[in-house]
């Protein structure tokens, strides 16, 4: 693993969920290296102080509204991004919810709809720009929680969260992130876009804010900082060490073997086909 900091001048990187937690630390890191960072977040009011901080430090950043649970809003976000001629070197799908219960506005279990379905649609809609940008990358922030998932119940993902903690549903959504990455590598990798999934570490971020007490307090005892959690995302998004790699899963900036289910090509294909059916979007031919 190289420890050199890549100069990112001239590159544009979109980070979802970048107004807090790992996403904010990731955006600040990338901007400090010279990238123009687009922060895609639900609350523009909460994002503005992050933008101001990046600019005050000499970085370049702007923001767009994105609610991953509302697929119509995802479409509007993508339309706005594509209306400019700015290239897109990296799409970093970072936003996520953990320990949540309920349904998204578009009718999916809250964690699955936010962590997978919304990001799937955003990725499909931005794929033309990624394909038009040389050496572009897609980075999906997953979690080691995906090891606990036993599969995907494609009926359950249309129902409200059934467990008290929401963690089993979160585990399924993170397995979907890794499967999505594998299938991206098969479908868009040959066309020049590299894809990566990763575990950022167990980070004391706002992703855990809805987990009931005392579960949240116990979980946070062994968590790392947001800045530490951002390192593998930045590595996958920028390092020349992984430029030729595709579809792999990373932990602590190293390739790691994922849940065996993540290598189930039939399951990855089924998830892709279901996601296309749900969103009405697919890769351009």
N, C-alpha and C positions, 0 to 999 in steps of 0.2 A: 504493500500500500504506500503510495506516494504521500508525503507530508507537505509538499509544495502547494501553495495557494494559487489556484488558477486565476489569471487575469481575465475578467469577464467583460471588459470594455466592448461595447457594441452588441452585446447580447441582451435579448429580452426574455424575461422569465415570469411566467404567471404562477402565483402561489394562491391556492384557495385556503380560506380560513386563516388569513395572515395578520389579523388584527390582535391576536392574543396567542399565548402559549408557544408551542413548537413552531407554528406558522410564522409568528412575528419574529422569533429568533432566526428562523431560516431566511426570511425576507431581509432582515437587517444584515445578516452575514453576506448574502448575495450582493446587496447594494454596496456594501463596504468594499467588495472586490471589483466594483465597476459596472455591474449589470444594471439595466433598467428593469425594475421590478414592478409588476402589476399585482396589486393586492385585491383579490376577489373575495368579498365578505358580505355578510348580511347587513351589518350596520355600518353605514358610511360615517355616522357621527363618531362611532368608536374607533373607526379606522383612521380618521383624520389626524389624531395625535401621533400615530405611528408614521404616517406620511411626513408629517412635519418634522419628526425626529430624524428620519432618514435624510431628508433634504438639508436639515441643519448640520448634519454630519458630512455633507458634501455629496450625498448619494442622489440617485434619480429614481423616482417612484410615482405612480399614480394608482387610482383605485377604480373598481367597478363593482356594482351591486350584484350579489349572487346569493340566492337562497336555493340550496341544492334540493330541498324538499319540495320545491314548486317547479315542476318541469317547464311550465310556460315561462317562468322567470329565468330559468337556465337558458332557454332559447333566446330570450331578449338580451341576456348578457352576451351570449355568443355573437348575436347579430351586431351588437355594438362593437365588440372586439374586431370582428371581421370587416367592419366598415372602414377601418383605417388600413393603411398599407404597411403597417409595422410588422416585421417578421416575428415568429414565435420560436425561439430556440429550445425552450423547455416548458412543458406543462407539468406543474408539480401539484398533484392532487393530494393535498394535505388535510383539508378540513374533515372533521369527524366528530361523532357523538358517541359517548360510551355511557352505559348505565341509564339509558333513556327508556321511556315507555310511551307508547302512543302510535299515531299514524302521521305520515307526512301529508301535506296538503294534496299531494297527488295520489294518496291512497296506498302507500307502502308502509310496512313496519318501519318505525322511525329510524332505527340505526341502519337497517339495510337500505332503505330509501335514500337516506342522506349519504351514507358512506360508499354505497355502490351505485345505485341507479342514477342519482344526480351526476356523479362523476362520469359514469358511462356516457350519458347524453352529452355532457360538456366536451368530453374527449372526441366523440364522433363528430360533433359540430365544428370543432377546431382542427380536426384532422387535415382538412385541405391546406390550412396555413402551416401546420407542422410538416406536411409533405413538401411544401414549397420552400421550406427553410432547410438548407443543408445541415446534416449532422444534428438533427433535432432529437429531443428525448422526451419520454413520458415517464414520470416518477410517481408511483402510487404508494402512499404511506399506509402500510398495513400494520400488523402487530403480531407479536409472538402468541397472542391469544388465538390466532387462527389454528394453532396446533390442537386446541381443545374442541374444535368443531368436528362434528361427526358426518357432516354433509349439508346439503341445502334442501329444505322443504319448500318447494316452489309454490305450495298453497299457503303456507304460513307467512310468507313474505308479503302477502296481501292483507294480513290481519294485524290487529293491534298487538303490541308486545304482551306475551303471555306470562313471562316470569317476573318475579318481584324486583330483582336487581337489574334486569335487562342485559346482563352480561352474556348469557348464552346466545342471544340475538346478535350482540356485538361480535362475538366470536365468528358467527356465520358471515357477517358482513366483511370481516377481515379476511376470511377464507376467500370470499368473492373477490377481494382486492388482488390476492395472489393469483387466483385463477384467471382473472381479467388480464393481468400482466402476461401470463403465459400465452394466452390466446392472442393478445396484441402482438407478441413476438412472432407468432406464426403467421399472422395476417398482414401486419404492417411493417414488420422487421425487414422482410426482403425488399421493401420499397424505401429503405433508408432511415426509418425512425426507430430508435432503440427504446426499449421499455424495461423498467426496473421496479421491483417492490421491495419493501424494507420494514424492519422493526426498528423504531427510533430509540428503543429503550423504554423502560417504564418511567414515564415522565410526569412530574407534578404539574400537569397542565389543566386548563379549564375543560378539557374533554371529559373529565370525571366529575364535573360539578353537580350532576344530577343523581349520582349514586347516593343512596340513603346513608345517613349516619347510623351506626359507626363503621360501616363497610368502607366508606371513603377514607376515614382516618387510618384504618389498618392498612389500606392499599398504599397510602402516601408515605408510610414509614420508610420504605426502601426505594423511593423514587429519586430520579436524577433531575438535574435542572433542565429548563427549556433549551438553554444554549448547548448543553451536552446532547440533548435529544435531537437537535437540528443537524448534528454533524454527519450522520449517515445520509440524510436527505440531500445535503449539500454535496457530499461525495458522489452520490449517484447522479446528481444533476450536472456536475461539472468536471469530475476527474477524468483525465485522459486514460487512466488505468482501466476504466470500464467501457471505453468508447467502442470496443469490438464485442462487448458482451451484450446479451439480450435475453429478456425473460427470466432473469435470475432473481433470487431472494437474498437480501443482505441484512446483516446484523453486525453492529460495531464496525462498519465499513469493510466487511468481509462477506464473501459468498457463504451462505449457509443452506443446508438441505431443509426444505419446507415440509409441512405436513404432507404425507404421501398422497392425500387427496388432491393436493395442489398440482400433482403430476398426472392426474386423471384427465386425459385428453377429451374423453367423451363428456365428462362433467363440465369442463371448460367450454366445450362447444355448445352444450345445452344452455349454460348460463349466458353465453353470448347470444344465442338465438332467442332466448326468452327476453333478454335485455333489448334486443332489436324490436321484438314484438311490443314490449311495454313502452318504448320511447319513440318508435317509428323512425329511428336513425341508425345508420350503418356507415361503414367506411365508404368513401367515394371509390368508384371503379377506376 
